[in-house]
Amino acid sequence: MQLHQYPATQICAALSAGDIQAKEVIHHQLERIQRLNPVINAVVTLNENQPTSNMRPLAGLPITLKDQIYYRGMACTFGSERFKGFHPTQTASAVERLLNAGAQVMGKTNLPPLSMDFQCSNTLFGTTNNPWNLEYTPGGSSGGGAAAIAGGMSFVDIGTDLSGSLRIPASFCGVFSLLPSEDAIPIDGTMPNQAAPLKHFARMGPIARNCDDLDLVWTHMNNQPDVGQKEFKMPKVNWSVDSGGIEVCKSIVKCFESAKNAWEESGVHVVQAQPKDFDFKRARRAFGEIMGFETSALMSAPVRFLSSILGRASARRSPEFIANVMLGYRHNKSRLSNAIDEKKILSDAIDAFLADNSVWVLPVTATSVFKHMAPTSDRNGVRDYALPMYINEQPVNYFDAMAAFTTPISLTGHPVVTLPIGFDGNGLPIGAQLIGLKDQEKDLIETAKRLHNILKPHQCPMFTNG
């Protein structure tokens, strides 16, 4: 095998043993980036400092960061022309923990402007392509990181997720991501102009090619003392594809049924079920109201008013995502309080559902991966898609199709491992959200590992042959 084909865990072990040097690893990765990045366009900035091996746990492992995350002295553009000259004077706390453990930042990966799209393109760096098929999107907003991982240009990428930005790219690129529990790690160093992080939903997490690498990175991002690993017991697996009124692609349903059959044949206890009284429409509404309230607080009142006016047509087309966000733009504190109450009720419903050593498997999106779509309008990165997508020959709004399953779990704050479970009719990856109890990330990663080992989907051909 070539160096890029080894897991991060094995690279760290070889670095620690002195079998290889950090300079060898970075040289191999830079050569690979030089060769593949012109067609994938995932890595947008490289760190020119030479890495060194060290005796800390990550031993000089080169990692990449989404170009939204602060790394002291390195350009951080947020995918926007407005910030192309911004060089932060500090490093995000969660990244600092990885550096203290011995990781070294190799570069930054692409994203849409200000992370505000479910695809990955901007006028600064262009469009990132899916390594499985360059005509298709890698998803967004952490699309550059997922594409870099799938193509073997990075071992681990650190991305962010507000309404699916880790989960969607991981699903579309056939790799793994971890969305930690809400408030599990700090998210400073992710907002333009050092604005305060959003109070709810925004989370930082790793993208990797396997669960062991997720666990390795999470151990050091989490920075919690090891209290001793309790004995792992394989949980019951609940699964469902009911999105609360939005059409779900037949290839996704077929993948879920195939995965269910494989897990059952291997002795896993699998049940088609979802939390009692958990209403996806209620969850999407509460998410939108809170997100709209908090994101609009970063705008001036005139800009917020203008955005509401300009967004009316989009809200009519997107009743499950944009319309709910626009409700939050009204900045009504009573409605916000009600939405936060809903957040707790729906979160408690999932807690009760998972309390008997269970996990919940959901689709990531209502649609499988699709070819690059151009927005019908783009106002400084705020994009609209007026033309519908078609799922099972039924028209579905772009935003509603992408966020149908992600925003309800963003709302409740539960941890999610996204894992590949199969392929669509074009041979492109389909992933699933594996949802667990809060603050139980290690058990959730172990569950994902065991479930994935039963399925054994293929690696990206560009990774194995490129």
Phi, psi and omega in degrees: 000150173277162187303319184294342182274352178278145174296157178301324180299319180287325176298316179297319179296319180291323177295316181297324181280350182080012179289330174224164178249152180303325180296325177296316183295313182293324178299316179297315182293320179295322178295322180292317177300315180301325184276320187260333185298328177302334179259330179271319179060053181260323184262125187252338181215141178244147176272120185278349180290138180284128179285160177227145173291152179211171186267007178279169190303322181270351159057022182099013180301124176281132179233166174241159179235141169303141185283041173235350190254130184292132166224118191312123175085347183263139181308140178223099191264343186057020181068022187233138176302329183297334187243018185294343177258009184277127175233105184297151180264001176219170180250142176306139186303317181295325177289322178302324178297320178292321178296319178297333177275358175110000177287159177224133183282120181269330183180182180243151183242158192285160181200164172285164181306124178055026178062027188255049172199160178265009169240185190224090176205153174202167183282343178287312190240349180091200188258134173271136181257153178282123182300338178288327178198115189294345178281351185253154178285148171275359186088176180205168008268345180276041185290324178297320180294316180295321179293321179296321179292312182298325181273001177077021178270347178215149176277319181215136173240143176255120181239190179226163183210124173248314181222027177131009191289341169269319190287318182293311177298322178299317179296313184290335182256002175069034178235187184249149170219157174239118168263107184290167173304147177302133179072012180289325179225156179292149179238024174295160179074036178226000185245146178298148176055029178057030175298153179297141177300153175297144184292324182239155165080314186295127181219152179249142180197169184269153169243134183209175182267350177205169185287327178299322179290323174301315182296318179302310184288319180299321179307320184268335173290322184290322174058033178260146178298143179283112182264012180098128183281118176287160181297130181279134175236123182301125183280166169289140181254110172267140178221150176202156177234017179277115184260008180075050171102358179255133180301139179243133183305134182300327180293329176290315178301316180297319178298318180295318180294321178295317179297317179302315180297317180296318180295317179298317180296335179269005175094005177284139177281109185239133181224137173276107185196158171216167187302138177299133176066014175277116185253114181297323180294318176298318181295316180295324179294313180297317177303310183299318181295319180290314180299315180298319179297313186285321179288325180289339176295341177278353180258159170285159181302317179296320179294320178298317179295315180297319179298322179296318180295311183292337184270002185297316181295319179296321179296323178295324180284332185239077183291340186260350180230290185298317181301321180290322176297320180296329174299321178293332179296343178292342176059044178266114186292331177292317177295321177300315180300318178296321180294323179291325174298317177299320178304314181292318180300313183288326176294318178298325179297320177289320177305313181295322181294325184264359190294338183264046182056060181234159167233168182230125180254123180233156168299163174271314179228167176277345180240152172281174183303143187229165178292156179311133177241130176275140176292153176277342172210152181212104179254092180054041178096347175273107191253153174229149178235097185284330181278138182284159164273162177240121178242119185053040178069011177254135179288131178224136179298143181307306184293320180294321179295324184280326189254004186304320184257341185276316186294326176300325181277331170301318181300312189281341175084012181281152178285150182222129165257124172269127181227146176291137178236354180165202187222155175273187183293343177266006181077020180258152191293151169232129179249173178225151171272124174254113189253133181229181178293151181298142177064022177241042186299320183295318176296322180294319178297318179296320177297315179300320179299313182292320178294319181292323180299333177288324186274319179051055173297159185282158170284160176300131180304327179293329178290316184279330185249340188288000000 
